């Protein structure tokens, strides 16, 4: 007998019918869940390392410079009129740096 026929004979038929489902779950994990977890971890790391003077962009598109950081809020100075506003820390989408090395 050929090796493929021996392998097919060794695996019970019930298990063979579940192999496509297991493969789909593995693909979903590798393509959807794992990258999202990585992005979430990077975003939390970015929030932990915020400091006054950093230029940030909020999820609403407001760009400003951090004046002070509280437990769950950040006070921003927004140009051109140097308006001070307070936003929730989780609203920070990205840190804008002028340093191209970062």
N, C-alpha and C positions, 0 to 999 in steps of 0.2 A: 504494500500500500504506500501511497505517497505521504509525505509528512503532513500536508494540509488535511488529508482525510483522517489521519490519526489524531490531529489536534481537534478537529471538529467532532470526532467520536468521543474524545476525552471530556469535552465541556458539555454539561447537561443542557438540553434545549431551552429550559426556562431561563437560564443565565444568559444565553445567546440573545434572547429577545430583549433583555434589559441593557445590553451593551450600548445600543444607540442612545438611550437615555443617560447613561453614565457619561458617554462622550459629550453629549450636549451640555450637561452640567459642568463638566471640566472646561469646555470652551467658554461658557458663560463666566465662569470664575476667572479664567485667564484673560479674557478680553474686556469684561465689564467690572467685576467686583474688585479685583486686585488693583487695577489702575486707579479706581476711585478711592480706595483706601490709601494709596500712596499720595494722591493729591491732597486728601484730607489731612494726612500727617504733615505734609509740607506746609499747608495753610496754618495749622495749629502751631507749628514751629515758628513760622513768620510772625504770628500774633504774640508769641512769647518773647520774641526778640525785638519788639518795637521799642523805640526810645524817642524822647523829645528831640525835635529837629529833623526827624525822618519825614520825607515827602510821601504821602499816601494817596491812593484813589479808593473811594468807597464803592460799594456795589451799585449805588445810584449814580455814579459818575462824577461825584464831587472830588476835586483835587485840592489838597491843602497840606499844610505843615503841622506836625504834632507839636502842641504847646505843653500839654501835660497828659498823664495817663492815670486813670483811677482803676478801681477793681474791674468794672465792666464797661467803662465809658472812656472815650478819648476826646480831648478838647483840641479842635483844629483851628488854624488861622487860614482863611480862604481869601486869596487875592481876587480882584484888584483892590478892594476897599478894606482889606485886612479884617474881615468879619470873623468873629469868634463863634464857633458852633461846637456843640457837643454831640457826638455820635456814639452809638453802641459799638463796642469793640468788634463784635462779629460782623459789622457792616464793612470792615476794611477788606477790600478785595486784593489789593496789591501794594507793594512798597516800590516807589519810583526812586531809583538811585541814579546819580550822575556818573558814577564810577562804572565804566564798561567791564571791569574785571569781575564784578558781581553779576 
